[in-house]
Amino acid sequence: MHEQTEILIVGASASGTCAAIQAGRMGRRVVVYESSPWVGGMLTAAGVSAIDGNNMLPSGLWGEFREALRAHYGGADRLEVGWVSNTLFDPRVGQKILRSWIDALPTVELRLGWRCTGVTRTGNRITGARFARADGSQERTVCAQITIFADEYGDAVVAAGLPWRVGLEARDETGEPQAPDVALPHPQDFTWCATIGAPPSGFADASPGPVFAPGDEYERILGDPPITWNRLLDYGRLPDDLLMLNWPTQDCYGDYLDPATREQVTAAGREKTKRLVRALVDAYGPDAIGLPTVYPTGTCALIPYIREARRIRAIATMTTADLTAPNESTARLTSVAVGDYPLDHHRANDPQAPRIEFPPISAFCVPYGVMVPQDAGGALVTEKSIGVTGLVNGCTRLQPVVMQLGQAAGAAAALCIDLNTEPESLRIESLQAELLDSRAYLVPAMDAPATHPAYRALHWCGVRGILGLRFRSEGWANRAWIDPDSPLTAEAAARALESLSGDALPGATRTVLRIAHDAERQIAAGRPPTRHEFASRIYGAVVEGSRTTSSG
């Protein structure tokens, strides 16, 4: 059977789901194929229902998703029940929200229970993909104007014949000081999560906890130095007396990217988690540790939590230099997503993994080019298969970042169809404007939310360097500010003039330069405008002015 659509999305992962929602909201015809019975990927089907990062950066669909969770549970404080995250939720609730958004879009069709078996090409251009039911009873070929690869493992990347890499690149390949001398071709460890019934807070400390035999894989689950069992059980506490089990000692090493060994490797991870669940029930009893049917398969998640997939060689590649020196990075110029999570790797079970001292990083921008494969038209790549180095994957793999990247991919695909262009030729200004319409962040400024009256102007000026950001590395939640209400300084005005006169703003008009010079005069007279007032004037002259001219 053959099917035709405007946009084909391979995988209803966190990013694939967001790509479908965004493109559907822009009125494009979208078909999504997913092998599991749920949408949402690691947010839902993999059971990682504790959001990592971006608590102060509720960009686009990620922010909308969080607001929907808050509305469901009755407030932000109802989600702050475990110490690992500010946003924890029942995976079923997350699945219901995302599914309802897709079902509300008449131009989006969802096909669950189908696996990708191949990718079609005409010359250098990707034209769609082939799919089959798990039991082989049906097969389909889908032709699309734009195809988005968003599966968990990056299998579609391989099927498409796109160049890819995995693991840690050697230092001489990426130029990253922290990279190992010799490349490590192994992905990060994976985890098979579970969602169980949680005991009352404080209950665990009243009893000795599970007993593991010497040498057992869980013998040192509490770590070294050890924490209390109660602290562990409060780690992933969810609303409605549920508990997410996603503890580092559940991590497993193995080549889950190879389809020949995947089932064996991931099944071992699932069994490892099941043994932990049984030990908790044995220690505390079924009255304290419940086994609700959270997933169609029971308490264990539908799919494993995959931290690293095959990563494409894209037209842009993020390295650690983009994270440690943000003001020098060019990533902000074409930014489509932001993050604030540190470099967090799980490789403890890989006997060959080198010891790496990860540097502190700043809040960061992710450029559009990481989703555009080299030497192949008609396709965008998202989820954990984007063009980043193995080191950078440690901070771009988290839920809010991949949700934003999916939204950007959906918007880019829709615009490519609207404008009759290819992903590599899409004007970044058009994509960034569409993302601003969707209340997305282009720079990681926690003080420039979508509710700020100068929100669009601040982000527009931020990516162009017209207004610089202040950065601070701060552990698990790095910070950045654009200081919208601060007075514009002479130094900032001079930097803005330099940006306006250079390549960052092609075709800068006399009006724009006059605004900058007027600001300098105001500063000299002791009456400086605020940074957001200055941004609004520049944005109004360039963007709103051009709209007025074109409509006239």
N, C-alpha and C positions, 0 to 999 in steps of 0.2 A: 504494500500500500504506500502511495506517495501523498505527502502533505506539503502545503506551501504556506509560508507565513512571512511577515516582515522581519520579525526578530525571533530567533531561536535561542533558548537558554538551556545549556546542558548542566543540570544540577540545581536543585532547589535548596542549596546551602544557604547560610546567612546572607552571603552576597548575592547569590542567584535569586533568592526570594526578593531582596530589595531591588535588584535590577528589574525584575518583572513588575513590581509595584510602581516604580518610577516610570518605566516606559509605558505601562498601561495607563497611568495617570496623564501621560502626554498624548494619549489617544492612539498609540501604535498597536498593531496586532502582534501579540506575543504568544508563543507556545513554550511551556516549560516541561522538560522531561526530568524525572527524578527516580532513582532506583528504590528509595525507601518509601514508607507510607506517610511520612510527615514532611512538611516544609520547615525551613529554619536552620537545618544543619546543626552546628555546634550549640546554637542557642537553645535548641529543643530536642532534636533527635539524638544528639550526643550527650544530652544531660548536663551541659556546662551552663547551668542557669544561674550563674553568679557572674555579673558583668565585671570585666577587668578594664579599668582605665576610663578616661573621658567623662568622669563624673561631673566636671566643671565645663565640659565641652559637649553639650547635648546637640550635636550637629544633625540636621536633616532627619532622616527616617529613624536614626538611632534615638534622637531626642523625642520624636513622636512615639516610638515604641515604649520608651520609659514613661511618658505621660499616660499612655494607655494602661500600663501596668499600675501606675499610681492610682488611676481612676478605678481600676478593678478592685484593688485592695483597700482603697480608702485613704490614701495619703502616702507621702514619701517615707515617713517613719515606719510604715507597715512593711517596707521592703528592706529595711536596715536591720535585719534580724540575725545575720551571721557576720563574723568579724572579717571575712575575706573580701567583702564587697559592700558597696552602698546600695546595690540593686540586686536582690535575690528573689526568685519567683519559681513557682511550680512550672516545669516544662510544658505541661498540658495547657496552662494559661497562655504562655508565650505562643504555642502552636495555634491556639484558638484565635488569638489576636491577628497573627500574620495571615492565617488562612482566611479570616473574615475580610481582611483588606484585599486579598487576591480575588476572593469570590465576588466582591463588590465591583470588580472591573470587568465590564462586558467584553472587552477586547483581549483579555488574558485567558488562556486555556491551560489547565494543569493536567499533566499526565503522570500519575504516580505508579511505581512498580515497573518502570522501564529502565533498562541499562543501555548505555551507549556502546555500540559495537563497532563504530567506525566513523570517520569524518570524510565528507566529500569535498573535492577541490576541482576547480577548473584552472589549470595552469597554476599561477601563484596566488589565486584567490580562493578562500574557503567559502563554500556554498551551502553548507548544512551538515547533517550528520545522520547516521543510521542507528536504529534502536531495536531492541528485542525484549519481550517479556522474559521474566526470570525463568519460566518453564519452557521458553522457546516456542510457545504456541502462536505468537504473532510477531511480525517484523514490520518496521516502518522506515521509510526514508523521508526526511524532512528537508525541504529546500528553503533557504532564508536569505534575505538581503544582508542581514548582519547576524553573526553567531557569537554568543557570549559563552565562554568556557568558565564554568563556576563549580565544577565537581570537587569533591573532597580531596582526591588523590592526585589530580592533574592527569588522569588517564586520557582525557580528550586531547590534552596537549601532545601526548605521545601519538595518539591515533592521527592527529593532524600533521604529524611530521615536523612539528616545531622544535627548534633547538631548545634544550632545557638543561638544568643542572640541579643538584641536590646536595645537602650537607654543607660543609664549610669549605670555601675556596681557600687556596694558598695565598699567603701574603703578597707574593709577586704578581698574582693575577688581579687582585682588587686594590692593592696599595693601602690596605687597612692595617695600621700598626698592630691591632689586636688579633689579626688573623693568624692561623697556625703556619708553621714553615711548610708543612705538607698538607695537601687537601685531604679532607675527611669526607668520603662519599656516602655518609650515612645520615638519614634524617633524624630529627629529634625523637625522643621517646614518645610513645602514645599512652593514653589512659583509657580504660573502659570504665566509664562512670556508672554510678547507680544512684537511685533516689529511693530512700527508705523512710520509714516512720521514725521521727526523732524522739528521744527520751526527754523528759522534763529537764530544763536547764539546771545544772548542778547535780543531777542524778548520778552521773558517772563517777564523780569523785567519792561517792559514798560506798563504792565497791571497787575491788581490785582491777577490774577490767579484764579483757580477754587474756588468756594465757597461751603463749606460743612456744613450741618446743625449740631448744637451742638449734640454730642453723635454719630455722624456718624463714621463709621469705618475708614474713611480717614480724619477725622477732624484735626488730628495732623500729617499729612503726612510729613510735613517739619521738624519734629523732635523738640527736646527741648534741647538746644536752637535751634530756627528755622534757616534753611538756606534759601536762595532765591529760588524762583521757577526756575530761570535760572540755578542755580547751580544744582538743581535736574535734569533738562532736559539735562544738559551737562554730567551728570554722565555716562550714557550708550549711548552716541552719537556714531553712527556707520558711516562708509563711505557711500557715495551716499545718504546723507540726510535722513538717517534712525535713529531710536531711539529704544534702548532696554529698556523695562520697567521691571526692576527687583529690586525694591526698598523694603527695609525691611518691610515697612508697608503693602506690598502685601502678606507677609508671612501668612500662615494658619496652624493651629494645627488640628490634627485629625488622626485617625488610618487608614492611607492610606495603611498600610501593610496587613490589613485584606481584602481579596477579597470581603467579604460580604458587607463591608462599603466603599470600595475604590471609587467606582464611585460617590457615594453621597458626600464624603469628597472632592475629587479632583474637582468635578463639582462646589462645593461652592467656591473653590479657583479660578476657571476660571471665574465665575460670578463676583467675587470681583475685578479681574483685568479689566473685561469688564466695570464695573462701573467707574473705574478710567479713562479708555480710553474715555468713554462718557463725563465725567466731563471735561477732557482736551479739547475735541472738542467743548463742549458748551462754555468754557471759552475763547478759543483763535480762534475758528472758523475753518471750514474745509480747508480754504486756508493755515492755519499755521500747523495744525495737520492733516496729511494725513492718510488714512487707506488702504495702499497697500495690495495686496494679496501675502504676503510673504510665507505663508504656504498654503497647499491645503484647510485648514479650514479658511483662512483669516489672520487676524493680530495676533490672539492668537496662541501660540505654539501648536504643535501637541500633546505633552505630558507634564505633569508637571515636574518641576525641583525638583527631589528627592534628598535630601541631605544625607539621611541615609537609608540603606537597612538592611535586616537581615544579620548579620555577623557570619561567620562560626567559630567554634572552630577548629583552625588550628594547625599544628605541631609547629608553631612559633606564638607568639602573641606580637605585639608592644604595649608598655605602654609609659607613659609620661617620664619614665626614659631614654628611647631611644632618646628622644627629648631634654631633659634638660642636659644630661651628655653624649654627643656624643662620647667622647674619651673613655668612659668606656663601651659603648654599643657594644654588639656583632652583631648588625644588619648589620654593614658594611661588616662582613666576608662573608655573603651570599647575599650581596646587588644586587638588580636587577632594582632599580628605586631610584630616588632622588627627594627631594622637598625642598622648602624654605618658604612655606606659614605658617603663625602662626596658633594657635588654634582658629578657628573661628566657633562659634556655633550660631545657630538660634533657640532659644527656648522661645522667648518673649511671645508667645501666649499660652504656656503650663502653666496652673495655678499651677501645682505641681512642676515645674522645680525649682531646688535649685539655689541659687545665687553662682556662682563659680568664683573665681579669677584665671583666666587662667595664667599660668606662661609664661614668655618669653621663647622661644625655639630657637634651632639652626637650620640651614639647616640640613637635615637628609637623612638617607638611609632607604630604605624599603627592608627587607629580603625576599628571595624567599619563605620561609616556610609559610608566611601569606596566600599564595594562595593554599596551599596543605591541604585538610581536614584531620582531624584525622579519622583513622579507615575506610577509603574508598579508594579503588584504582581506577585508570582509569579516574580521574577527577582533574581539576584545577578550582579555583574559583577566579574571579576578580571583576572589577568595585567597588562598595561600599560594597561588601559582604566579604571582606578579613578579616583575623584574627587580628583585632586591637581592642583596647578598645573603648568604646563610646567616651571618651575624645579625643583619638588620631584620631578618625574619622574626627575631625574638621580640620585636615590638610592633610589627605590622600585622601579626597573626591574630590579634585579639578581636573580640566581637565588634566593638564599636567601629574599629578601623575597617574591617571587611564589610560591614554594613554600609558605611559611607562609600567604599570603593564600588560596591554593587550598585548603589544609587547612581554614582557617577557613570558607571558603565551603561546602565539603563538609559540615562539621559543622553549620553554620547551616541548610543545606538539610534535612539529616536531622532536626534538631530542629524545624524548621517543620512537618514532616510528623508527627513524634511528638506535638507539642503543638497541632496544627491551627491554626497561626497564619501570618501573613505575615512576610517578612523584615524589613519596617520595624517590626513590632510585637514581634519576638523579644526576650525579656529578655536583656540582655547578661550578667547573672550566670549564666544557664544555659549560654550559649555559652562564656564564660570557664572555667566549671567543666569543661566537656567538653574544652576545649583543655588544661587542666591535667592531665586524665586521660590525655591523649596526649603528655605531657611537653613541651608547648610553653611558650615564654616569653611572659609578658604585659608584662614590663618588661625593658629591655636590660641587666640586671645580670649581668656576666660572672662574679660570685662567688656566684650563686644558681643553679647548675646543677640539673638534674633529679635528680642523685644526692645533693643536700644533704638531710639529714633534715627540714629545715623548708622545702623547696622550695615547696610549695603555699602555705604561710602567708606566705612572703616575697613571692611574686608577688601574692597576693591583697591583702596590705597595701600593696604597692608601687603598684598601680593606683589605690588609694583614697587615696593620699597619707598613709596612717597612718605609713609609713616613707618618708622622702625618699631620693633617689639623689644620688650625687656624679657629676658629669660632667666629662669632659676632651676637648677637641677634639684629635685626634692624627692628622691627615693621612688616610691611607687606612684607618685602623681606629680610629674614635673609641671612647672608653671610657666606661663607667658602672659604678658599684659601689653596692651596697646595704649593704655592710659588716656582714654577718650576725653576725660574731663579736666585733664591737666592743661596748663597754658602752653601754647606752642613756643618753643625756645628758638633762639637764633640759630643754634646748631641744627635743629630739626628742620627749620625753614630752608637752610642752606642745603641740607641733604635732599629735601624735597625738590628744590630747584635743579639740583644735579640729576635727579631721577626724571624730572619732567623734560629735561633737555636732552636726555639720552635715549637709548633704545627701549627703555622700559615703557615708554609711552610714545609710540610712533605718532607723528602728526600733531604734536602738542601745539595748540593754537596760541595766538597772542593773548587771548582772554585768559587762558590758564596761567601763562607766565605772569600776566599782570596780577592775578590773584596771589601768586606766590610773592611777588615784589610788594604788593600791598600789605601782606602779612608781615614781611620784614619791617616795613615802615611802622606798622602797629606795635610791633615788638620794641622797636627803638623808641617809640613814644610812650612806652610803659603800659600799653593797652593791648596785650597779646590776645589773639583769639584762642579758644580752646582747640585741642587737637581734633575733636569731632566737628567743630564748626569749620575748621580749615578743610578737613576731609570732605565735608558736605559741599563746600563751595567748589572744590576741584571736581568732585564727582558730578555735581550738577552741570558744570560747564562742559565737561567732556561727554558724559553718558546721556544725561537728560537733554543737553543741548543738541547732541547728534540725533536723538530721537525726534526732537521738535523739528529739526531741519529736514530729516528724511520724510516725516509725515506732511510737512508743508510742501 
